[in-house]
Amino acid sequence: MSEPPLTADGTPLDPCGCCQTPALEGTVANRPGLPALRYRVGTYAIFLRRMLARLPLQAIPTGENEGLRPLQGLTTRPSDDPAIALLDAWATVGDVLTFYQERITNEGFLGTASERRSLLELARAIGYELSPGVAASTYLSFTVEEPVIVPSAAVPPERRAFQGGPGSAAPTLAIVPAGAQVQSIPGPGESAQTFETSAELEARVEWNALRPRLTRPQPLDPGARSVWVEGIVNDLRAGGRLLFITRDAENQVLATPKQVVAVTPEDALGRTRLDLAEARTTPTFVPPVRSGLTFERPTLSAANLSAAAAGRLVLNRSWRESDLSAFLGIQRWDVRALHTFARTLRQQRASLAPASFDLEPPEPGLFALTVKSSPFGHNAPRYKSLPANQRKGGTDVVYPEDWDQDPPSIAQDSTRTEYRRPTSMGGTADDAHFFFERVVPEVLPGGWVLLEGGGTPKVVRVAEVKEASLADFALSGRATGVLAENHDGTDLQDSALAGFKLRSTTLHAGSRPLALAPLPIEEDIGEGTAEAGQLTLDGLVLGLPSGRPVALTGERADLPGVIESEVVAISEVIHSEGFTTLVFASGLKQRYLRRTVTLNANVVAATHGESVTEVLGSGSGAVPNPRFTLKKPPLTYVSADAPSGAASTLEVRVNDLLWEEVPSLYGLAPQERGYTIRIDDEARASVIFGDGRQGARPPTGIENVVARYRSGIGLQGEVEVGALSLLLHRPLGIREVTNPVPATGAADPETLTDARDSAPRTVRTLERIVSLQDYTDFARGFAGIGKAEAVVLWTGRDRLVSLTIASASGEPVTETSRLYGNLVAGIQAARAPLEAFRVSSFQPVFFNLEASVRIERAYLPEKVLAAVEAALREAFSFARRRFGQAVTAAEAVAVIHSVEGVVAVDLDALHLATEAGTGTGSLSTLLPARGARWEAGEVALAELLLLNPAGIELTEMQS
């Protein structure tokens, strides 16, 4: 056993430690960038150790015993000693005080504060209020009921909001008031959300489901690939013949036969498609171009409404909607009658009426040749099979000419004599140019016959039809004969038929006129088409105002079976040739199959939040800065073009007088009616009035302080397409409602992390935009925007500031959304006027990842793999990535290695989700992402490279 240490005089040291030299305490220092400050001068252990160390050193400062150390002999150290217990108590006090001192110190700095109240008060010191969030916005499309027709006199005035019926010149309509409430049908784990319309809507039944123009007048074009005819054609099959009668530039009649290769009845449309051989591509539809139109102006000259006047003054001309509305108002024309005239005119233009059989100069037309036959004598027995005495050289020659060795033409009998003989040569009334093999009742005067088999086909027109009993070519029977003329009406010479021989000629007759159906327009609608920025409707649609949003719904051309909607605003309405063209403020973002597209023009903007009216309390002129708390939080803020990006929905009235919300009471005159809003940590909003020196006090009264506001905010309002369908109060005439696009643009109340970034930006921008960074800072501080980045692009002529944005929920921001419009307006008001800028959303791009992970034996593999997946999702999430930021294999491996329990990683695949499969070549060391750039005369969207939630495959690596 070792001996205890000795003092200088040789006495053993007390094991209590009272004589040991105290350890030196370290100084308190903080390097930059720490998440929390070290500010405590000591802890319980440090304080106790210091006091114990100073006991023998404590000297009497004054008096006769000055300099003496009375506690030097106190060598006891057990905690149950009263003196030591007293020191222990004071060490505890010091520990508690320094703990809270450190916390208070941390709460005094923006970067280290952890309490929302601390950040709120720090931000208020520089005039910044934590964002209360912003409500989601969307569009609601209403469907109007088909009206019950009643006499106008029977409808009381108070119920005439839903108009219609005989004698009424106004279109059938219903009025949806501003503030109409529509509630969502919640899914599992969700709560119902209430939205309210932002403006009054005039909805009309004819605007429920507008269709794009689906047909155009079909030209009589012999070179077409297909023709569509009215009705269902049952007497024409594949291999049959069609005959086009047209005129050339010199008005000469042309007859063009075509072979039918397919007959397709389209029962639903009441027409038949006939596909033709040797055809060229059908020309595409070209919508009207505004620059090529001359628009009419309304005149004061009176005109009575008639079909002729409607066609001359309206339907055959081009009008802007505003001018046409003025013209119709001046003339007091019945709009419904004008619609009827327009429909009739379109039908007349769409179809070519069947041509007649009169023997006037033939008019252009289309004919089906329904009878296929042969000339009389085509089935005669072989000449050499006849009895020898009847043939040439015989004793009783009946058939002197061999019709096999040198076949006669269809215009000749067996003796090579033409059927049609002049009277001087013995001609009779039964003469004809040629005869069919049988009686063909379908052959009529004025009809057409196609002759094939003599080289170039020939078309003749039937002038007369004769039936005769023939006995020739060793055959006998009754047959139909035809006296014909050329297709252009000139005389038909027998020599023109010389090339059409008896056995090789086919006759197509029984011509039946066909009415051309309107030609279907098959071109897609939307992005990359001629109708991306405008759309021609299938008729005349009156009354649509500029600025009205419309919801376009249809099947995606690039995703078969996927039905999608988007909302665009009308910038101009044009009426031309009986059709209405809508010009959009922004182009369509998707491409749709034309036949599936419908438009609903009964659309109005709506925002999340339910209106509340409540009495806040009673005013008292004796109380300075009275405070009233709203009873139904959270207070709704809607997107606005203010620098903050949001505006309160609160209206406060005192004695029925409206008071104004101000950011601060400071600077208000004593009689100025103003109030501020303060929101606490529980999202409760309080209204604070002035004290009589800075802002007026509310006057004394009983329950005279009344508030009207809306309740509801945040990402919970971002409901899916079709979720809003429950009308809480159904306006008269409205059948149903839905949201064709999802609700977007919402943001939750600002988090502590966001506030640390946002508060300093306000003093950097000071609500103005000068530098490039100001664009980014302004957008990031705008309520509803979750990510923003500004870059300068060169357009080839000048500089352009391109600002890329994403919503707070991580979704692209559409140009028709309220959030986008308010952001652009806010930037416009704050920026330098000479700087060109453009705001664009982003293009999400996803990548897949596969990896094998070796896990330490002490850990559960399933938990480690789950932690790895969570780490990957977090590292490559929307919140952590930048626009145009690439992903590297090294970065992915580092994220996996950062998870506790991971020993080794083998990255098997890293590739874009659009690339097929895995295996060789699927492991990329770098996945690039492109930023905003100038391409083909426009800004190409910046890419945001994110991990595909369904593209993560992790396996345990076996030893």
Secondary structure as GFF3:
##gff-version 3
##sequence-region A 1 959
A	DSSP	alpha_helix	44	54	.	.	.	ID=ss1
A	DSSP	three_ten_helix	55	57	.	.	.	ID=ss2
A	DSSP	three_ten_helix	70	73	.	.	.	ID=ss3
A	DSSP	alpha_helix	82	107	.	.	.	ID=ss4
A	DSSP	alpha_helix	116	124	.	.	.	ID=ss5
A	DSSP	beta_strand	137	144	.	.	.	ID=ss6
A	DSSP	three_ten_helix	152	154	.	.	.	ID=ss7
A	DSSP	three_ten_helix	157	159	.	.	.	ID=ss8
A	DSSP	beta_strand	173	176	.	.	.	ID=ss9
A	DSSP	beta_strand	181	184	.	.	.	ID=ss10
A	DSSP	beta_strand	194	197	.	.	.	ID=ss11
A	DSSP	beta_strand	201	204	.	.	.	ID=ss12
A	DSSP	three_ten_helix	205	207	.	.	.	ID=ss13
A	DSSP	beta_strand	215	216	.	.	.	ID=ss14
A	DSSP	beta_strand	226	230	.	.	.	ID=ss15
A	DSSP	beta_strand	241	247	.	.	.	ID=ss16
A	DSSP	beta_strand	253	266	.	.	.	ID=ss17
A	DSSP	three_ten_helix	267	269	.	.	.	ID=ss18
A	DSSP	beta_strand	271	276	.	.	.	ID=ss19
A	DSSP	three_ten_helix	290	292	.	.	.	ID=ss20
A	DSSP	alpha_helix	307	310	.	.	.	ID=ss21
A	DSSP	pi_helix	311	315	.	.	.	ID=ss22
A	DSSP	beta_strand	318	320	.	.	.	ID=ss23
A	DSSP	alpha_helix	321	331	.	.	.	ID=ss24
A	DSSP	alpha_helix	335	350	.	.	.	ID=ss25
A	DSSP	beta_strand	365	373	.	.	.	ID=ss26
A	DSSP	three_ten_helix	383	385	.	.	.	ID=ss27
A	DSSP	three_ten_helix	388	390	.	.	.	ID=ss28
A	DSSP	three_ten_helix	423	425	.	.	.	ID=ss29
A	DSSP	beta_strand	434	435	.	.	.	ID=ss30
A	DSSP	beta_strand	448	452	.	.	.	ID=ss31
A	DSSP	beta_strand	458	472	.	.	.	ID=ss32
A	DSSP	beta_strand	475	486	.	.	.	ID=ss33
A	DSSP	three_ten_helix	494	497	.	.	.	ID=ss34
A	DSSP	beta_strand	506	514	.	.	.	ID=ss35
A	DSSP	beta_strand	519	520	.	.	.	ID=ss36
A	DSSP	beta_strand	525	526	.	.	.	ID=ss37
A	DSSP	beta_strand	534	536	.	.	.	ID=ss38
A	DSSP	beta_strand	549	555	.	.	.	ID=ss39
A	DSSP	beta_strand	563	576	.	.	.	ID=ss40
A	DSSP	beta_strand	579	584	.	.	.	ID=ss41
A	DSSP	beta_strand	591	592	.	.	.	ID=ss42
A	DSSP	three_ten_helix	594	596	.	.	.	ID=ss43
A	DSSP	beta_strand	598	600	.	.	.	ID=ss44
A	DSSP	beta_strand	603	608	.	.	.	ID=ss45
A	DSSP	beta_strand	610	617	.	.	.	ID=ss46
A	DSSP	beta_strand	627	629	.	.	.	ID=ss47
A	DSSP	beta_strand	637	639	.	.	.	ID=ss48
A	DSSP	beta_strand	646	648	.	.	.	ID=ss49
A	DSSP	beta_strand	651	654	.	.	.	ID=ss50
A	DSSP	beta_strand	657	661	.	.	.	ID=ss51
A	DSSP	beta_strand	674	679	.	.	.	ID=ss52
A	DSSP	beta_strand	685	689	.	.	.	ID=ss53
A	DSSP	beta_strand	705	711	.	.	.	ID=ss54
A	DSSP	three_ten_helix	715	717	.	.	.	ID=ss55
A	DSSP	beta_strand	724	727	.	.	.	ID=ss56
A	DSSP	beta_strand	734	738	.	.	.	ID=ss57
A	DSSP	alpha_helix	752	765	.	.	.	ID=ss58
A	DSSP	alpha_helix	772	780	.	.	.	ID=ss59
A	DSSP	beta_strand	785	794	.	.	.	ID=ss60
A	DSSP	beta_strand	799	807	.	.	.	ID=ss61
A	DSSP	alpha_helix	818	830	.	.	.	ID=ss62
A	DSSP	beta_strand	837	840	.	.	.	ID=ss63
A	DSSP	beta_strand	842	855	.	.	.	ID=ss64
A	DSSP	alpha_helix	861	875	.	.	.	ID=ss65
A	DSSP	three_ten_helix	878	880	.	.	.	ID=ss66
A	DSSP	beta_strand	887	888	.	.	.	ID=ss67
A	DSSP	alpha_helix	889	897	.	.	.	ID=ss68
A	DSSP	beta_strand	902	912	.	.	.	ID=ss69
A	DSSP	beta_strand	926	927	.	.	.	ID=ss70
A	DSSP	beta_strand	933	935	.	.	.	ID=ss71
A	DSSP	beta_strand	938	940	.	.	.	ID=ss72
A	DSSP	beta_strand	942	956	.	.	.	ID=ss73
###
